[in-house]
Amino acid sequence: MTSTPANAPEQLSFPRHSARTQRFTLGAPRAFTLSPDGSRVAFLRSRSGTDRVNCLWAYDLGPAGQGSERLVADPRALLARGEAGEEELSPAERARRERAREGAGGIVGYATDREHRVAAFALSSRLWVADLTPGAAEGVREIAVPGPVLDPRPDPTGRHVAYVAGGALRVVATDGGGDRSLAGPDPGLGPANVTWGLAEFIAAEEMQRTRGFWWAPDGESLLAARVDDSPVQRWHIADPANPATPATVVGYPAAGTPNADVTLALLGLDGSRRDVGWDTAAFPYLVTVSWSTYGDPLVLVQSRDQRRMQVLVLDPTTGATRVLHEEQDHQWLEIVPGVPAWLPDGRLLWSADTDTDADADADADTDTDSGDARRLVVDGDPVTPTSLQVRGVLDVDEAGVLFTASTEPTETHLHRWRLDGTLQQLTDAPGVHTGRAAGDVLLVASTTMEQHGQVVVVSAPARPVTRLTSYVDTPSVEPRVTFVRAGGRELRTAL
């Protein structure tokens, strides 16, 4: 009989190892943003394969060399400055993370200004601002504001940060001055029923819209969602582990019951407010908003049965909208990430399920019920072949449109469509690929059967390809997977 030495490392079973590493995702770089000139990449990553606390990192691309990585914000060090060393989350933040399927801690999300100089994030329900530029003197600082803070976002110019606290949408200068409320709960209803600047349950859980406000390109105003969930049915959920604790009251819009009322308003930093109008009775779902330097705001709305969509263009001077495009399907309309959007030349980027030779008409209703391919559509004309099934748009800039698409259901590849009409496939290894692009710099995050974990590389012309460091643990079990095509429809199956 042999005994295990007292100082021997713990041997974890595969189920325990998978749980401790959150299915071998901890320690992987994620949540990437690129500076417009491609000189800097910001991302989140924990320090090991079992560390749940995410830090904010930056990778600076050298002009010709390999570049360098640096730590921008460490939550443990930041929280150690104050009296409370542990992270404290508000009920609203816990609910937001649950809907986002976020199991890690620390910095779980951040946003930057247009030039990628300023990053804002919530940590322990408090507001923090970080300077992303190399050698920054100020580093990371906390801005004292009313809390608990949710979803802080700098304006594109980097002068202000907007955030949600107590059901109100507030704004503060990045130097900490001028904190004020732009829109708050209506008198008599209170934050329990009305919130500004947050995604309601349906949007966050079913539509993957996790935000509720959008800055104007000049940083002088915002489009903000007003959510009134007073019509939503209340449920009482008890905790069976603690029967002495009173049941928690939760608003949940079950199928067939009323949803929250969602509207939009244009809020100026000068205190002005202009309500945005559309046919909310026919299109109650606010799917997304796109506001870029390339044109007026675009608003995508959907009917409750999810068979009709309208792309609206909004006049920011009046709040009035007009229908730019309408889509309908007898069965179902899929929400495609990244569209609608304006191209730099002023054309409308959209996606549609079209027949092999059928062109969409941007000025008329389009019935996509018989479509056999999801294609990118520019001003009504399909620009991708029917052999590509478009999955989502990732970036739009002067270099063109970066998007993901598939020719084989088990694979997703990066493609770029340029404004001159040329189309290029950027990845070819079998697997699932996504990424970001800024100018001539391309970041590719790849998952394949030949490698463990996700591999993230950054490339640019005349520069060596850089691989971002990953601390993901290696599983003790390596599956041997065979892909087969099952049945007459050749359904893809992994054995």
Salt bridges, closest charged atoms under 4 A:
GLU10 OE1 - ARG20 NH1 3.40
ASP51 OD1 - ARG76 NH2 2.84
ASP60 OD2 - ARG70 NE 2.53
GLU69 OE2 - ARG45 NH2 2.53
ASP74 OD2 - ARG47 NH2 3.03
GLU87 OE2 - ARG97 NH2 3.08
GLU93 OE2 - ARG96 NH2 2.92
GLU93 OE2 - ARG97 NE 2.72
GLU102 OE1 - ARG30 NH2 3.11
GLU138 OE1 - ARG141 NH1 2.86
GLU142 OE2 - ARG126 NE 2.99
ASP151 OD1 - ARG153 NE 3.17
ASP155 OD2 - HIS160 ND1 3.97
ASP179 OD2 - ARG170 NH2 2.60
ASP186 OD2 - ARG226 NH2 2.29
GLU200 OE1 - ARG209 NH2 2.89
GLU205 OE2 - ARG101 NH2 2.59
GLU220 OE2 - ARG159 NH2 2.95
ASP229 OD2 - ARG234 NH2 3.36
ASP275 OD1 - ARG273 NE 2.96
GLU326 OE2 - ARG308 NH2 2.76
GLU327 OE1 - HIS325 NE2 2.53
ASP345 OD2 - ARG347 NH2 2.86
ASP353 OD1 - ARG374 NE 2.96
ASP367 OD2 - HIS330 NE2 3.07
ASP395 OD1 - ARG436 NH2 2.80
GLU408 OE1 - ARG485 NH2 3.28
GLU408 OE2 - ARG492 NE 2.85
GLU411 OE1 - HIS413 NE2 2.87
ASP473 OD2 - HIS17 NE2 3.02
GLU490 OE1 - ARG485 NH1 3.34
